[in-house]
Amino acid sequence: MSPADAMARALALAARARGRTSPNPLVGAVIVRDGAVLSEGFHRGAGNPHAEVEALRPLGGKAEGATIYVTLEPCCHHGRTPPCTEALLASGVARVVVAMVDPDPRVSGQGIEALRAAGLSVEVGLMEAEARACNEAWLMARQRQRPFVVLKAGATLDGRIASTTGESRWITGPAARQRVHELRDQLDAVLVGAGTLRADDPQLTTRLPGGRHATAVILDTQLSISADAAVLSAGCPVILACAEDAPERDLPATILRLPRGAHGLDLHALMRALVDRNLYSLLVEGGGQVHRAFVEAGLVDRLLLFLAPKALAAGPGWLGGPGYSLAAAPQWRLTAVEALQGDALLTLEP
């Protein structure tokens, strides 16, 4: 196995735990000797062993003369688990290949230096860009104190998310809806506005075998949600974000009172509050006014536009609010196009 293949495998392993490790990063590790894989592992969630320890466990903690490929610098401090540098030194590995340095100030190169000081060969930077992309949500939370925001919309070719009479089920087909459930499984939280809640009464759960529910976040300025709303009894954690002066109500949810902002609630304050609750990735599902608020606030890191091959000619669009001039229109960079059994998925970034 080549070094690039080994690191690619470590990254694939890390991604298996997507949506399950916050506030920890996604990390994978592969142990190789004489070109053959001896063992592998990945971090499964906060409080569980780190990837390096997981990879060493089937080997009884020993890997004399081997090389370990790891997607993030091994930690060198005591947290919920002991330092990975100690496990590596005790294992007898001769070489450590690290994709990227850990920006955590408790590590930040110190793990690498500890290994080098003990005589190990340490290489840094193999597939660093891919490693950063793997941990884009964790890096966003660590460096900018807000979640990585994915805005998702299902629309017709002319951008409509419902007909003039409010019909919206279903604009896109089963494959697109399946992908949305995969996103809910992989991201920490999913957000809709009070208008979408009233119109569709969604559960916001993940309906996949073995899937997990993201935390449901409802933007409800006046805390007007019905006590019978499906999301409140669907089995997922619920955060109701409302204004500071919203009425007091006894509801089975966390009520988060926020200052008002330019487009209803202060979304930047909401982002900080979500990170404080270890919610590092956010799927914004709508509706159009909520999408507009996130776009105007500069809080969209990725746009996923599911397009159905049909046109409604009228009705609400996926981006609500008044029209832009051509010069002021928000623009995105198209990074991928995927066919989904008749629909198309466009992936765009700012």
N, C-alpha and C positions, 0 to 999 in steps of 0.2 A: 504493500500500500504506500502510495506516494504521500509526502507531507501535505499536499493540497487536498488529497482524498481523505486523509485522516482528519484534517481540520473541518472539511465539509461535513464529514460524518458527525463530528462533535457539535457542529452548529445544528444539524438536523435533530440530534438528540436533545439539545437545549430547547428547541422549538416545541417539543412534545409537551412541555409544561406551560405553554402559553396560557395566560389568564389565571394561573394558579400560584404564582410565586411572589407577587407584590406583598411587601415592599422590597423583596429581594430580586436580583436580576435573573435572567435565564442563563444557565451555564451548562455546557456539556463537556465531557472529557473522554478521550480515547487513549489507551495505553498500547504501545506498539514496540515489538522487539524483533529485529532482523526482518522487518517488512511485514510481519504478521500481527494481527490484532490479538492482544492477550485478554483485554477486558474493556468495558466502556460503562459510562454512567452519566446521569444528569441530575440536576437539582430539581426536586419535585415540589418544593414549597417551603415557606418560612418555617423554621424549626426542624426541618429534615436535614440529613447529611448533605454536604455540598458535593458537587459533581466529582471532584477528585477522590473524595472518600468513597463515594458510591462506586467509582471505577476500581478502586483498590480492594474493596470488600471481597469480591469473588476470589481474589488472589491471596487472601489472608493478610492483606496490608503490605505485601512484599512484591516488588517488581525490579529486582536487581538488574542494573544496566539498561533498563528500558527507557523509552521516550514517552512522555505524556503530552498530548495535545489538549489544550484547554482554551475555551473561548474567552475567558476573562482571567486577569491576573489572580493567582491564588491569594486568599486573604491571610493576614499575618496578625490578626487580633482576636481576642476572645469575644464572641457574641453569644448567640444561642448555641453555637457549636464551637469546638476548639479550632485553632488556626489550621488552615489547609497546608501551610508551609511546613508545619511540624509533621503532618502525616506524610508529606512527600519526602522529607528528609529521612524519616524512619523507614520508608519503603525501599530505599536503595536505588531509586530512579537516577539515571545519569544525566538526563536532558529533559528540559521543560520548554515546550513551544507554546507561547501565549499569543492569542490573537490581538488583544488590546489591554492597555493599562486600565486598572480600576480607578475611576475618578473620585471615589470615596476618600476623603482626607485621612481616614484611618488606615488606608492602604496606599493608594497613589504612588506606586513604584517601590514601596517598602517591602512588599512581598517578593518582588523580583530581586531586589538587592539582598534580602535575607538568603535567598536560594543561591545567588552567586557567591555571597560571602562564605557559604558552606561548601563551595567547590563545584556546584552543579553548573552545567552549561544551560543558559537561558536565552532563548531567542524570542523577540517580540515583533509583532506586526503582520504575521501571516494571516491573510484574509481579514484584515482589520475593518475594512468598509462593511463587509458582510456581518461581522460581529456587532458593529454599531447598529446596523439595520435590524438585527435580531433583537437588540435591546433598546430600540428607539423610544419606547414608552418609559422604561426605567431611566434612561438618560435624560429625557425631557423632564421627568419629575425631579430628578436629582439636581439638574442644572438650572431649570427655569421654574421650579416649584408649581408646576401645573401638569395635568394629564396630557397625554398624546391624544388628540381629538380626530376621530374619523367621522365624517359626515356622510350618511348614507341616504339615498333617495331612490325610490322606484317610480319611474315616470314614463309617459308616452313619448313618442318621438318629438312632439312639440312641447315637451316639458311639463305636462299636466300630471298632477298626482291624484286628481279626482275629477269627476264630471261636474257640470253645473248644478246637478241635483245631489251631489255629495257621494256618488258611487265611487268606491275605491278598491273594492275586493272583487276580483284581483286584477290589478293592472299587469303585473308581471306573473310569470309562470312558476311551477313547483321548484324548478332548479334554482331560480333566483331566491325564492323563499328559503330553500334549504341553505343557501349560502349565508343568508342573514342569520339563521340559527347557528351556523358555524361561527360567525362573527360574535354573536352574543356569548358563545361558549369560550371564546378566546380573549375577549376584552373584559375589563374589570367592571364596567358600568355601562348602562344603556339609558339614554335620556329622551324624553318626549315632553311636549308642552301640554298645558291643560286643555287646549282646543282639540288636539289629537286624542287625548284621553276621553273627552266627552263624545267625540264623533265615532271612535272605533272601540272604546273600552278594551284596550289590549291587555293581555296578561304580562307581556314583556319577558316571558320565560324562554328557556332554551329547550326545544323539543327535539333532542337528539339522544340516542342510546348512549348512556355514560356521560352525557353532558352535564355542565353545571350552570346554575343560574347566575347571571351578572346581577349586580345591584341595580335596581330600577331607580332612576332619578326623574322626578316629575317637577317641571317648572310650573308652579301654580301660585302666582303672585298673591292672590286673595285667599288662598287655601280653600278653594271652592270644591275640591274633589268630593265626589259622592262617597259616603261611607260604604256603599255597596260596590264600588269600583273593583273590577276583577283583579287588578294588580295587587290590591291590599290582601287578598286571600290566595294568591297564586303560589306562594311558597318561596318567593325571592325577597331578599332584603329590600326595603323601600326607603328612599329619602325624598321627602317633600320639601322642595325649596320654595320659600314664600317670602313676602316682604316683612320687614320688622314690625309693621303695624297691622299685619293680617290677624284675623280673629283667633282666639284661643280655641283649639278643638282637641278632643281626645280621639286619636286615630292610631291604628296599629302600624306606626311608621316612625322613623326619625324625622323630626320637623326641624328644618334648618332655616333660620331667619336671616335674611340678607339685606343689605342696603339696596336701594333702587339705583338703576343705572340708565344709560341712554336708551336702552331697548327693553325696558321692564326691570328685571333684576340685574344686579351687578355681576356679570358673568365671570369677571376676573376674581371676585371674592368667592364665587362658587368654585372655581378651579382650585383655589388655595384650600378651600374646605375639603374638597374631594381628595386631594393629595394628603392632607392631614389624616384622612381616614384610610390611607393606603390604597386608594383607587387611582391607579397610574395610567389607565387607558379608558377612553370614553367613546362610545358609539352614539352619535346624535342621529336619531331617527325621525325627527320632525315635530311639527309640520313646517310649512313654508315660512311662517313668521319666526319660528325658532331658528331655522336655517339662516334666515337673514340676519338675526341677531348675532349668531356665531361668526358669520362672514364679516359683518361690520366690525366686530370686536377683534378681528384678526386671529381667531382661535380655531381655524380649520387647518389641520396638518395634512389631511388626505381626504379626497372626495371620491366616493364610490357611487357612480350613477348607473343604476340598473335601468336600461331602456327597453320597453316593449315595442314591437313593430306595429304600432297602431297610433292613431291621432284622434284627439277629442275636440280640437279647435277652440275650446273654451274651458273654463274651470280654473281652479287654483293651480299655480305653478309650484315646482319644488323650491323655488326661491321667491319668497313673498315680498311684500312691500312695494313702494313706488319704483318706477323704472329708472334705470341709469342712463346717462348719456353714453355714447359709444366710447368717449375718451375716459370716462370714469368707471366703465364696466369692469368688475373683477375678472381676472384672468387666471387660468390654471394651465399647467403643463401636462399633456397627456403622456402617461408612462406605460399604460398597458390597455389592451382591448381583448376581451374574452367572450366567446360565444357560449351561451347558457341555454341550450335546448330551445332556440327560437328567440330568446332575449339576448341583449348584449350588455356586458359589464365594462364600463369605462372607469379606469383608475386614473385619477389626476392629483397633482400636487401643486402647491402655490408656486 
